[in-house]
Amino acid sequence: MIEKTTDLDTCRAIRRAVFIVEQNVPEAEEWDGRDGAAIHLLARDDSGRALGTARILVEGATGKIGRVAVLKSARGTGAGAALIRAALDELRALPGVTRAKLGAQTHAIGFYEKLGFAAYGPEYDDAGIPHRDMALEL
């Protein structure tokens, strides 16, 4: 189950576990001050336990999906794909938004391609992790 949420404490706890603890992203880079302007999504299992989160920022006609994080124990369950599909549904419902983009960790490019995204541009470093930009026309 995916829900739009204002429960930023739970979203941040998941992001802390995945990005800061597991992937060694510096706290100053993870907490960029943009959470207040974002739409947040939370994935929960049938018992209500939080499994993952994603953040959406809208800039003109483009919705940027970011901070996609699924707890290690929930990977492979479909929670990540459900989060991306829900984010795309949110963007399609916003007037004037015609494109979704994200910065994918290079190991996850295939995951996003299966959801319709296409990689473009060169590989770059974000918080010490190789990434590529990806986009999908809505």
Backbone hydrogen bonds, N-H to C=O, Kabsch-Sander energy under -0.5 kcal/mol:
donor,donor_aa,acceptor,acceptor_aa,energy
3,E,42,L,-2.3
5,T,40,H,-2.6
8,L,6,T,-2.1
11,C,7,D,-1.8
12,R,8,L,-3.0
13,A,9,D,-2.0
14,I,10,T,-2.0
15,R,11,C,-2.4
16,R,12,R,-2.8
17,A,13,A,-2.2
18,V,14,I,-2.5
19,F,15,R,-2.6
20,I,15,R,-1.0
21,V,16,R,-2.8
22,E,17,A,-1.7
23,Q,18,V,-1.3
25,V,19,F,-2.7
29,E,26,P,-1.3
30,E,26,P,-1.9
31,W,27,E,-2.7
32,D,30,E,-1.4
37,A,34,R,-1.0
38,A,35,D,-1.5
39,I,56,I,-2.4
40,H,5,T,-0.6
41,L,54,A,-2.7
42,L,3,E,-2.5
43,A,52,G,-2.8
44,R,1,M,-2.8
45,D,49,R,-2.2
48,G,45,D,-2.1
51,L,43,A,-3.5
52,G,43,A,-1.2
53,T,69,A,-2.6
54,A,41,L,-1.5
55,R,66,G,-3.1
56,I,39,I,-2.8
57,L,64,K,-2.3
59,E,57,L,-0.5
59,E,62,T,-3.2
62,T,59,E,-1.7
63,G,99,R,-2.9
64,K,57,L,-3.8
64,K,62,T,-0.5
65,I,63,G,-0.7
65,I,101,K,-2.7
66,G,55,R,-3.3
66,G,64,K,-0.5
69,A,53,T,-2.6
69,A,67,R,-0.7
71,L,51,L,-3.1
74,A,71,L,-2.2
75,R,71,L,-0.6
75,R,72,K,-1.1
77,T,74,A,-1.4
79,A,74,A,-0.5
82,A,78,G,-2.3
83,L,79,A,-2.1
84,I,80,G,-2.1
85,R,81,A,-2.7
86,A,82,A,-2.3
87,A,83,L,-2.3
88,L,84,I,-2.5
89,D,85,R,-2.1
90,E,86,A,-2.3
91,L,87,A,-2.3
92,R,88,L,-2.6
93,A,89,D,-1.3
94,L,91,L,-1.4
97,V,94,L,-1.6
98,T,61,A,-2.3
98,T,96,G,-0.7
99,R,61,A,-1.7
100,A,136,L,-3.0
101,K,63,G,-2.5
102,L,134,M,-2.2
104,A,102,L,-0.7
104,A,132,R,-2.8
106,T,130,P,-2.4
108,A,105,Q,-2.6
109,I,106,T,-1.3
112,Y,108,A,-1.9
113,E,109,I,-2.5
114,K,110,G,-1.9
115,L,111,F,-0.6
115,L,112,Y,-0.7
116,G,113,E,-2.0
117,F,112,Y,-2.2
118,A,135,A,-2.4
120,Y,133,D,-2.5
124,Y,131,H,-2.5
126,D,129,I,-2.3
129,I,126,D,-1.4
131,H,124,Y,-3.2
132,R,104,A,-2.0
133,D,120,Y,-0.7
134,M,102,L,-2.6
135,A,118,A,-2.1
136,L,100,A,-2.5
138,L,98,T,-2.8
